[in-house]
C-alpha cells in the first residue's frame, strides 16, 4: 500500500498556463466576429481557472488531497472535505516518471482524475506508487499468456 499526500504543484500550474495561452492564441488568426473570439477566450480562461484550482493548487471541495493505492485496482481518495472514499483504479490510468494520471471510479459517482507530478508528492512515495501501478498491472497479462501457452 502507498499513501500519497498531494500538495500544490508549480509544474502543473505552468503546464496548464502554457497550454491555455496557446489555445487562446489560436483564436487570433481565426476569421470570427470579435464577440465570438472574446466569448471563446473567456471559456478558455474559465477552463484555466478550473484546472489551476482543482488540479494544480488543490482548492475547492472536490479537489483530491490524498490518494491511497492498496493494490493494482483498488484504493481510496480524500478530498478537501477530509472524507476517504473507496475507488477502483481504471486501466486507462497513465504512468510515467514525470506524470502519473490516475483515472478512478467511485461507487455511485462520476469518475475522478488525479494528476501526480514530481513536485506535488514525496519523491520516494511517488516512485513506490509508479512501481506498484506499473508492475502490478502487468501481472494479469503475464498469467493469461502463461496459461494459454500450456
N, C-alpha and C positions, 0 to 999 in steps of 0.2 A: 504494500500500500504506500502511496505517495500523497502527501498533502502539500498543495501549493497555495501560499498566501500571496495574492496578487497586489501589486502596488501600481500607482500611475506610471505611464511609460512615455518618455520623450521620443523614443523610436517610433512608436505608433502615432503619436501626435504629428511628428514630422512627415511620416509617410502619408497620413490622411490629408495633411495640408497640401503636400505636393500634388497628390492625385486630384484633389478637388480644385486646386488652382488650374491645373492642366485641363480639367473638364470645363471650367468656366472660360478658359482661354479659347477653347474650340468654338465657343459661341460667337466670338468676334467676327470671323470671316463669313459667317452664315448670312444669307440674304433673307433676313427675317425682320419684321417690324421691331422697333426699339422696345415696345412694351412686352412683346413676346420674349425678347432676349433678356430683359430685366426680370421677367417672371421666372424664366429658366435659371437665371443666375441666382435668384432668391431661393429657388428649390435646391440648387447645388450648395448654397450657403447653409440652408437648413439641414441638409444631409451631412455637411461637415460638422455642424454643431452637434448633431446626434451622435456621430461616430466619435468625436472627441469626448463628449460627456460620458457615453456608455462604455466605450472600449479603451480609450487612452487615459482618461482621468478618473474612471470608475465612479462616476457620480450618478445619482438617480436611484430610485428604488429597485430597478431591475438590473442594475449593474452587478455582475458577479465578482465577489471579492475573494473567494477561496474555492479551490477545487480539490476533491479527494478522489484519487483513482485507485479503486480497490483491485481490479484485475483488468483484463483486456476489454471488457464490455460493460462494466458497471462502475459506478462512482457516486459522488454526491457533490452538490454545489451549494454555496452560501452566498446569498445576495446581501445587499446593504441592510436588509431587514433582519439579518443575523439568524435566519432560519435555514437549516440544512434540508435540502430536497434530494431524494434519490433520483439518479438519472441513468440512462443507458448510453454508452459511448457508441456513436454510429460509425459504421465502416467508412463513411465519407470523410472522417477526420484526416487531417494532413499533418505530417510530422517531418520537420527538417531541423538542422542545427540552429537556424536563425528565426524560424517561425513555426509555431505549432497552433493549428486551428482545431479545437475540439468541437465537433458537432454533437450535440447532446439531445436526447429525447426524454422529456419528463412525462410521468404518468398523468394523463388528462390535461396536458398543457402543450403549448406551442414549442417547437424545437428552439434550443438556445445555442449560442455560439460563444466560445471563449477564445480570445487571441492571446497567445503566450509568446513573449519575446525575451531575449536575454536580460533586458533591463527592468522587467516587471516581476521577476521572481528570483529567489535564491538560485545561484548557479548550479549547485550540487543537486537541489531538488528538481531543477529543470532537466538536468542530464538524466537523473533517475526516471523521471516521467517519460522522457523521449525513449529511453531504453525499454521501459515497460510497454509503452504503446507500440513500438516498432516490432519487438521480438515476440511478444505475446500474441499479437495479431497474426503473425505468420504461422504459428503452431497448427491451427486447424487445417491450413492448406497443406502443410508438410505431412500431417497424419492421413489426410484423404489421399494424397499421392502415394504414400507407402501402402495403404490398404488396397488401392486399385491395382498396384503393381504385382501383388501377391496372389 
